[in-house]
Amino acid sequence: MGRGINTTKSWPVVKQIGDGPWLVDTGSRIEPRQRRRFSNEVDADKFAAEIRKGHLIDGKATLTTHQRDEFRLAVSTLGQVYSEVSLVDVAKYYMKQQALSGCIELP
């Protein structure tokens, strides 16, 4: 099972390019992939922290306040299990169970 978007400190990647600028890279975990260069590590870390919180990508809000609250509640509900499964896995399982019970029709 996949982990979904990793919201730990290790994602998005923040690294220095040689002796030059610092790069923040979301990888392919979100679409479109985001890469942004910064002249210093502090600014790069701040930008990465905002992405982790779901606040911005390219200056645009990615999640509403309600969606962020739902995400936090879902992660806290899963507790330690969240280290093994993603919310996408949980949603897919739920949808499958609902379809099997006849409550919903899957597309």
C-alpha positions in Angstrom: 0.0 0.0 0.0 1.2 3.5 -0.8 1.9 6.2 1.8 0.3 9.0 -0.1 1.8 12.4 0.3 4.5 12.3 3.0 4.0 15.2 5.3 7.1 14.6 7.4 10.1 16.9 7.6 11.8 14.8 4.8 9.3 15.9 2.2 9.5 18.0 0.1 13.2 17.5 -0.6 15.3 20.5 0.5 18.8 20.3 -0.7 21.7 22.5 -1.8 22.8 22.3 -5.4 26.6 22.1 -5.1 27.8 25.3 -3.5 24.9 27.2 -5.2 21.2 27.7 -4.5 18.9 25.6 -2.4 16.2 23.5 -4.1 12.8 22.6 -2.8 11.4 19.7 -4.9 8.0 18.0 -4.3 8.8 15.1 -6.6 6.0 13.4 -8.4 3.8 12.9 -5.2 1.7 15.9 -6.2 0.7 17.2 -9.6 2.1 19.3 -11.0 5.5 18.6 -9.6 7.0 21.7 -7.9 10.6 22.8 -7.9 11.8 26.1 -6.6 15.2 27.5 -5.9 16.2 29.8 -3.0 19.4 31.7 -2.3 19.5 30.4 1.3 18.4 27.4 3.4 16.1 29.3 5.7 13.9 30.5 2.9 13.9 27.1 1.4 12.9 25.4 4.7 10.1 28.0 5.2 8.7 27.3 1.8 8.9 23.5 2.3 7.1 23.8 5.7 4.3 25.7 4.0 3.9 22.9 1.4 3.9 20.3 4.2 1.1 22.2 5.9 -0.9 22.2 2.6 -0.9 26.0 2.6 0.7 26.8 -0.7 2.2 25.6 -3.9 3.4 28.3 -6.2 1.7 30.8 -3.9 -1.7 29.3 -4.3 -3.7 27.6 -1.4 -3.8 23.9 -2.0 -6.3 23.0 0.7 -9.1 24.9 2.3 -9.0 25.4 6.1 -11.8 22.8 6.3 -9.8 20.3 4.3 -6.7 20.8 6.4 -8.8 20.2 9.6 -10.3 17.1 8.1 -6.9 15.8 7.2 -5.6 16.4 10.7 -8.6 14.7 12.2 -8.2 11.7 9.8 -4.5 11.3 10.6 -5.1 11.6 14.4 -7.9 9.0 14.1 -5.6 6.6 12.3 -2.8 7.1 14.8 0.1 4.8 14.4 -1.6 3.0 11.5 -1.0 6.1 9.4 2.7 5.1 9.2 1.7 2.0 7.3 -1.3 3.2 5.1 -2.3 6.4 3.5 -5.6 8.2 3.6 -6.0 7.3 -0.1 -5.8 3.6 0.9 -8.4 4.1 3.6 -10.7 6.0 1.2 -10.3 3.2 -1.5 -11.1 0.5 1.1 -14.1 2.4 2.3 -15.4 3.0 -1.2 -15.0 -0.8 -2.0 -16.8 -1.8 1.2 -19.6 0.6 0.5 -19.9 -0.7 -3.1 -20.0 -4.3 -1.9 -22.8 -3.5 0.6 -24.8 -1.8 -2.2 -24.7 1.6 -0.6 -22.8 3.2 -3.5 -21.9 2.5 -7.1 -18.2 2.8 -8.0 -17.5 4.6 -11.3 
